[in-house]
Amino acid sequence: MYSAVCECYASFRNIVNFLVHGKREKEVIEYIFSEVDKHIEEDDLLSEYKLNALPNLYELFVRLVKYLLDNKPEDRDQIVILFQDMLEVVTRDIMEDHVSK
């Protein structure tokens, strides 16, 4: 189970890093992933973050994958909105007290 979760996280990270282009956006994404990685290493991820919002993030990720599989240029705006929604779930719900606004 642990390996499956690690593989899923790595895949998620690769997809996000591939799709996000702006300099500031990349900095924000890298900061979030580095914080998550730090807490994984320190073995305190479950106590530091509110992971009860993971199902919401999962639903958004599934929608993102569907858009990517369809590969329609007209879905671009919807993909941007999904990324914004994902960022909101991560910063407001999961990393609530760990990300400066």
Buried (B, 14 or more C-beta within 10 A) or exposed (E): EEEEEEEEBEEBBEBBEEBBEEEEBEEBBEEBBEBBEEBEEEEEBEEBBEEEBBEBBEEBBEBBEEBEEEEEEEBEEEBEEBBEBBBEBBBEBBBEEEBEE
